[in-house]
Amino acid sequence: MGTDSRVELSTVDTDWSCHPDDLSGFETDYGGLYSGRVVGVAKPRSPGAVRRLVAQALANGIALTPRGMGHSGSGQSLGWNSVTVDMTSLDAVFVDVATATVTCQAGATWRKVVEHCLTVGMLPKVLPTYLDLTIGGTLSVGGVGSESARHGLLVSNVDSVALVTGNGEQFVCSPNVRPKVFAAALGGLGRCGLLVEATLPMIHVPDTFSLVRVSFDSRSDWLAAILNLDPTESWSHVEAILGPDSATLELTFGGSAAIPQWVSRFQSREVVKYSASDFPSRYYVDFAREQGQFPVFECFVARQHCGSMVEMLSSDLPAGYVIRCVPVHRDGTPPLVRIPDGEVYCVAAIATKSVAEQLRDVLEFITRANRTCFELGGTRYLSGWLGSMTLSDWRAQFGDAWAEWIRAKEALDPNGIFRSALFPGPGLIAGS
Ligand SMILES: Cc1cc2nc3c(=O)[nH]c(=O)nc-3n(C[C@H](O)[C@H](O)[C@H](O)COP(=O)(O)OP(=O)(O)OC[C@H]3O[C@@H](n4cnc5c(N)ncnc54)[C@H](O)[C@@H]3O)c2cc1C
């Protein structure tokens, strides 16, 4: 399937190209470690075009790879003898004040969604810190933001989605309507179908935000602060960053929310005021222009193991990396997005610059981090560099949901048309 480079897909409402000049931009992802084998790029311009595209691919034995902005780190969005389905033309956003929801086509970026929602003084409950990712790409991995301490993952804040499966069927599903399809769509890594649309609940936002950045002298004080945050305090956003020379905790307070005394009395403290419209995009970086190699390690660990995970990462941290730690409220997490039981933290080692010159050391570091994560009963966030995952790691990742993860693929994509450089075969993982 899909190895014929003479393949041609052209349907109403879909831009199509197999010209090498048009393919090159789709043959790598942000991580910069994998090269795809893309036989063509199809860019559907309507939900109907997505259905027709899948039907045509099924009829002609052509493999497809969904792609948003290509920010994956392990070939998740890279074609493998397949046609890349570039979803970025499907980017309409509809705000419904009456139901306090926003319905977004899957190729819309969070930046566009934020702009629309702010026109009515509202926002989705959780946003990624970096907004130039698509709705479809983020819901396909999970979505962590500084609101996750309050509201959980992005995938835990979805009312419904429209998905075109590998059977060529379109389903609108929710926790109550076709819940198994809904579950397979969230955190699905594009392996069961193409997300076309998602409806997300919104909340009112205050006019201003105060971000208080507290700096610690030691890693242990920093860790104690993030692990012992009091949920009854009025912060709305939490994020902690540990760099080679700094250890900061950022707590954000909306409007006139009271800043706890321990924070306002803290010696080493900086307060930054934001308007509602500036706050979501406070970390704007033009990552799209960056080129190089950016292997990222991200995982979820239970509170009691967070210190061990941070210690392992920081004792070995390669130059150019920082550690990011975010508490995650686990209620409502869909079953196939795996996070440990209890109080959970997302811990990441993020490359702040290309690490091409020290790549071998960095990949060994991530392999060690991967081991530590699974030894501590943690799970990986499936967006960064996963090259170190063995079959037994994948089984540990999915735990008692392993059979369901395999079953979802078999039920929703029985012909194995959805593939990627990460999952190059018609099934899931070699040997599974
Ligand atoms: C600089 C940077 C900052 C980041 N910041 C955050 C952050 O703050 N919070 C966070 O949670 N994550 C963050 N991430 C990780 C990011 O959320 C994931 O990499 C996400 O998948 C990227 O979205 P994308 O649109 O680029 O998707 P892509 O990389 O294009 O695709 C990712 C996966 O989703 C699938 N996919 C894409 N679109 C669809 C669709 N419509 N239907 C079905 N499957 C689809 C692809 O096949 C692939 O498996 C960041 C990554 C980078 C590189």
The ligand as an SDF file (V2000), in Angstrom:
LIG
                    3D

 53 58  0  0  0  0  0  0  0  0999 V2000
    7.9820   24.6030   20.2060 C   0  0  0  0  0  0  0  0  0  0  0  0
    6.9660   23.6510   20.7450 C   0  0  0  0  0  0  0  0  0  0  0  0
    6.1410   24.0560   21.7870 C   0  0  0  0  0  0  0  0  0  0  0  0
    5.1850   23.1630   22.3160 C   0  0  0  0  0  0  0  0  0  0  0  0
    4.4060   23.5630   23.3510 N   0  0  0  0  0  0  0  0  0  0  0  0
    3.5030   22.7070   23.8700 C   0  0  0  0  0  0  0  0  0  0  0  0
    2.6710   23.0880   24.9410 C   0  0  0  0  0  0  0  0  0  0  0  0
    2.7490   24.1790   25.4790 O   0  0  0  0  0  0  0  0  0  0  0  0
    1.7720   22.1700   25.4060 N   0  0  0  0  0  0  0  0  0  0  0  0
    1.6350   20.9500   24.8310 C   0  0  0  0  0  0  0  0  0  0  0  0
    0.8090   20.1730   25.2630 O   0  0  0  0  0  0  0  0  0  0  0  0
    2.4180   20.5710   23.8250 N   0  0  0  0  0  0  0  0  0  0  0  0
    3.3390   21.4090   23.3400 C   0  0  0  0  0  0  0  0  0  0  0  0
    4.1300   21.0000   22.3120 N   0  0  0  0  0  0  0  0  0  0  0  0
    3.9140   19.6810   21.7450 C   0  0  0  0  0  0  0  0  0  0  0  0
    2.7800   19.7640   20.7310 C   0  0  0  0  0  0  0  0  0  0  0  0
    1.5420   19.8950   21.4010 O   0  0  0  0  0  0  0  0  0  0  0  0
    2.6710   18.5280   19.8830 C   0  0  0  0  0  0  0  0  0  0  0  0
    3.8600   18.2960   19.2220 O   0  0  0  0  0  0  0  0  0  0  0  0
    1.5170   18.6690   18.8850 C   0  0  0  0  0  0  0  0  0  0  0  0
    1.2280   17.4050   18.3630 O   0  0  0  0  0  0  0  0  0  0  0  0
    1.9090   19.5970   17.7800 C   0  0  0  0  0  0  0  0  0  0  0  0
    0.7830   20.0540   17.0610 O   0  0  0  0  0  0  0  0  0  0  0  0
    0.9550   20.1810   15.4920 P   0  0  0  0  0  0  0  0  0  0  0  0
   -0.2310   20.9020   14.9650 O   0  0  0  0  0  0  0  0  0  0  0  0
    2.2750   20.7120   15.1180 O   0  0  0  0  0  0  0  0  0  0  0  0
    0.8100   18.6230   15.1120 O   0  0  0  0  0  0  0  0  0  0  0  0
    1.7070   17.7090   14.1680 P   0  0  0  0  0  0  0  0  0  0  0  0
    3.0990   17.6540   14.6830 O   0  0  0  0  0  0  0  0  0  0  0  0
    1.5300   18.1150   12.7600 O   0  0  0  0  0  0  0  0  0  0  0  0
    0.9960   16.2960   14.4170 O   0  0  0  0  0  0  0  0  0  0  0  0
    1.1480   15.6640   15.6570 C   0  0  0  0  0  0  0  0  0  0  0  0
    0.3720   14.3470   15.6620 C   0  0  0  0  0  0  0  0  0  0  0  0
   -1.0040   14.6080   15.4970 O   0  0  0  0  0  0  0  0  0  0  0  0
   -1.5130   13.9680   14.3370 C   0  0  0  0  0  0  0  0  0  0  0  0
   -2.4770   14.9000   13.7410 N   0  0  0  0  0  0  0  0  0  0  0  0
   -2.2800   16.1830   13.3700 C   0  0  0  0  0  0  0  0  0  0  0  0
   -3.4370   16.7070   12.9410 N   0  0  0  0  0  0  0  0  0  0  0  0
   -4.3680   15.7360   13.0330 C   0  0  0  0  0  0  0  0  0  0  0  0
   -5.7530   15.6460   12.7160 C   0  0  0  0  0  0  0  0  0  0  0  0
   -6.4420   16.6850   12.2360 N   0  0  0  0  0  0  0  0  0  0  0  0
   -6.3930   14.4740   12.9250 N   0  0  0  0  0  0  0  0  0  0  0  0
   -5.7420   13.4030   13.4220 C   0  0  0  0  0  0  0  0  0  0  0  0
   -4.4440   13.4250   13.7340 N   0  0  0  0  0  0  0  0  0  0  0  0
   -3.7690   14.5790   13.5440 C   0  0  0  0  0  0  0  0  0  0  0  0
   -0.3020   13.7030   13.4670 C   0  0  0  0  0  0  0  0  0  0  0  0
   -0.5090   12.5900   12.6080 O   0  0  0  0  0  0  0  0  0  0  0  0
    0.7440   13.4030   14.5190 C   0  0  0  0  0  0  0  0  0  0  0  0
    0.6280   12.0800   14.9750 O   0  0  0  0  0  0  0  0  0  0  0  0
    5.0660   21.8650   21.7680 C   0  0  0  0  0  0  0  0  0  0  0  0
    5.9020   21.4640   20.7270 C   0  0  0  0  0  0  0  0  0  0  0  0
    6.8380   22.3500   20.2260 C   0  0  0  0  0  0  0  0  0  0  0  0
    7.7310   21.8810   19.1250 C   0  0  0  0  0  0  0  0  0  0  0  0
  1  2  1  0
  2  3  1  0
  2 52  2  0
  3  4  2  0
  4  5  1  0
  4 50  1  0
  5  6  2  0
  6  7  1  0
  6 13  1  0
  7  8  2  0
  7  9  1  0
  9 10  1  0
 10 11  2  0
 10 12  1  0
 12 13  2  0
 13 14  1  0
 14 15  1  0
 14 50  1  0
 15 16  1  0
 16 17  1  0
 16 18  1  0
 18 19  1  0
 18 20  1  0
 20 21  1  0
 20 22  1  0
 22 23  1  0
 23 24  1  0
 24 25  2  0
 24 26  1  0
 24 27  1  0
 27 28  1  0
 28 29  2  0
 28 30  1  0
 28 31  1  0
 31 32  1  0
 32 33  1  0
 33 34  1  0
 33 48  1  0
 34 35  1  0
 35 36  1  0
 35 46  1  0
 36 37  1  0
 36 45  1  0
 37 38  2  0
 38 39  1  0
 39 40  1  0
 39 45  2  0
 40 41  1  0
 40 42  2  0
 42 43  1  0
 43 44  2  0
 44 45  1  0
 46 47  1  0
 46 48  1  0
 48 49  1  0
 50 51  2  0
 51 52  1  0
 52 53  1  0
M  END
$$$$
